[in-house]
């Protein structure tokens, strides 16, 4: 293998692919005090984490009819998924 320079775009693409495939975890350091490291963290979130369009559709079930499967597709043309009050009730019961 020859020693070659890796470009920044190649490195970012490899990190994004590894992060989406759950094979890599980018780690950044920073502090909320005086916003040290906040902008690089936001840039890393945009560069490396998957967008909703990069992940497959999620499957769930209807709480009133558990045999009915609901597929929640991601996309700009798809309706927005809303949380049911049942989830809130479960959260309040646990607390």
Secondary structure, DSSP 8 states (H G I E B T S, - for coil): -------HHHHHHHHHHHHHTTS-------BTGGGBTHHHHHHHHHHHS--GGGS--EEEEETTEEEEEEEE--STTS------HHHHHHHHHH-
